Amino acid sequence: MGSRILEKDFRDLVTFHGHVCLDIALGYRVAKAAMRALACERPSDEELVAVVENDSCSVDAIQTITGCTFGKGNLIYRPFGKAVYTVYDRRTERAVRLYCHFWQDFDTGEGREFMGLMNRALSGEGTLEDRERFQTTMRETSHRILDMPEDRLFTLTAVSGPPPPPARIFASAACDRCGEWTMQIRLAPRGGQRLCQPCRDAIA
C-alpha cells in the first residue's frame, strides 16, 4: 500500500465522501497535481475556480482538495461527460487543464470485467462471492491509482484565458403560481405569469 492512502487530506476526503472508489482516488490525484502545477495551497475563499466536465464522485475530491465549492460559486459544472478538470488561480491568472485518459485505457481493458462485476454486485443479482470480489477489486484498483505515475492517469496542460467571473448574488421574487421565493433570473413568463422552472414544467 502506498503512502497516499495514509495522508490526512486523503483520509479527510474519504470521510467526506463516505468510501474509497476509483473516481475518488483519481479525483484526488487530479486535484493534487493541479494545486502543485499552480504552486498554491488550498485557499480560504474564491481565489481558485474549478470547472468540471462530469458529475462523478471525483468532483467531491476536487471540492475537498481545492476548496472550490458550488456554494461559493467557484465550482462550475459543465455537463460534457468528459473526465476533464480545469483549475484557475485568479491571483496569478494561471490555469491548468487535466484530461484523465486513464478511463479510456481502463474501459477498453480491465474495466470490462470490473464493470460486469460491479453491475452484478450492485444490482443484488450477484452472489456473496461477487460482492466480496467487487469490494476487493475496488479497493485494490483505487490504491493502485493512488500510486500510478501521473502520465498513466492524465495529461496536464497550461491554458490561457480569463477565469469564469465571480459568483453573483441575484434578487429574488415570488413565483406567481406556487408563491415560492425564487431568484428573479430563474423566473420566466408563461401565460401572463412569471413562473419558476418546476411550475413551468408542471403546465407544459
N, C-alpha and C positions, 0 to 999 in steps of 0.2 A: 504494500500500500504506500502511495506517495505521500509527500508531506502536505500537499494542498488540502487533503481531506481533514487535516488537523488544524488548519489555520482558522483563527477565530472568526474572520469575516465570512468564511465559507460555512462554518457551523452556525453562525447567526442567520445566514441565508436559508439554510435548511430548516431552521426553527421557524422562520417567517413563512416559508413556502409549505412546509409540512412533511416533505420527504425528499430523498435524493432520486434524481432521474437524469436521463441523458440530456434533456434540454436545460436543466438547472446547471449541470456540470459545464455544458458548452456555453451557456449564457455567462457563467462566472468567468470562464477563460476569456470570452469576448470583452466583457466589461473591464477586467483587469488589464488586458492588452491595450484597450482604448485609453484608459487612465494613464498607463505608462507612456504611451506614444504622445499623449498631450502633456506629459510631465506635470500632472496635477493630482491633488488629493481630493477626496470626497468633499464637495463644498457644502456650506450650511444653507444656501439659498438657491437662486436660479442661475448661477454662473455657467453651469453646464446645461446643454439641451441634448436630449437623445431622441432620435427619430427611429422607430422600429417598424419593420415592414411585415410583421406577423404578430399573432396574439398567443403564442405558445408560452409554456412555463418559463422559457428563457427570459421573458420580459420581467419576471419577478427578480431575476438576478441583475438585470440592468438597473432596475429601481433601487435595489438594496445596495449595490456597489457604487453606483454613480450618484445616487441621491436625486435622480430625476424621477418625478412622480406625476401622475395625472392630476393630483390635487394642486400642485404648484404650477401646472401648466407647462412644464418643461420636459414632459414625456409625451411625444406625439406619435400617434398610431396611424400608419398608412396601410390599408388592407390590400397589400400587393401579394401576400402569400409567399414572400421570399425570406430566407434566413439572412437578412441584411439589417445592419445596425449602423447608424451614423451618429457620431457624438461630436458636438460643437463646444468649444470653450469661448464664451462671449468675451472674456477678459483678454485673450491673446488673438482672437479671430482665427484660430486654427481649428481644423476639423479632420476627423478620420472616418473612413467607411470600411466596415468589415463585412465580408461575404463568406458565409460558412459553407464551403464546398464539401465539408465532412458529410453532409446529408446526401449529396449526390453519390459519393463512394459507398456510404452505408446502405442506402436504399436499394442500390443495384447489386449489393454483395450480401454481407452477413445480415443485413437488416431484413431481408426477405423472411428468413427463418424466425428472426426476432419478432417481426410484426405478426406472423402466424401464431406464434406462442403467446404474444400479448393479447391478441383477439380471443383466443381460446380461454386464457386466464381471466380476462376482464368480463367476458360475456357470461360467465358462470357455466359454460358448457365444458370447460376443461376439467381434467382430473386434479386431484390434490398434487400429484407429481408435476403437472403442467404449471400450477400456480407457484409451487416452490421453485421450479426451474426458472420461471419468469422472474421472480424476485431475485434469484441469484444472478441471472444474466443481466438484469437491470443494474444491480449494484456493481457487478464486476465491470461492465461496459462503462458505466458512469465514472468509476475510479480510473479506468484506462484513459478516458477523455481528459481527466484532470492532469494526467501525466504525459499525454502525447505532445510531440513538438507542435508548435503553433502552425507551421506550414502544412501540417496534415489536417488541420482543423479549419483554417480560414485564411483569406488574403486580406491584408490591411493596406489601404491606400489613403494618401492625403487627398483631401478635397478642398476646393476653393469656393468662395461664395459666402454671403452673409448667413448667419443662423436664422431660424424662424423667429418672428417677432415675439417679444414677451407676452405673457398671457394678459388678457384684458378682463375687466370686470364690467358686466353689462347690466343695465337697468332691467327690472322685471315688471310684469303686469299680469293680471288675471286672464286666464283663458275664458272666452265668452261662453263656452259650453260646460266645462267641468268646474270652472271657478278657481282652479289651482294656479298658484303663483308660478310664472314661467318666464324665463329670460325672453325679453322682447324680440331678440333676433331669431328666436325659435318659434315665435308665433307667426302664422301666415293666414291670409284671408281665405275664407271658404264660405260661400253663401251669405255674404254680408257680415260675417263674424270673423274675429281673429282667434284662431284655434291653435292649440298645441298639437304636436305630431300624433299622439295617441288618439285624440279626438278626430283629427283629420282621417286617420286610418279607419276609425270606427264607422265613419259615414261614407267612406269611399265606395 
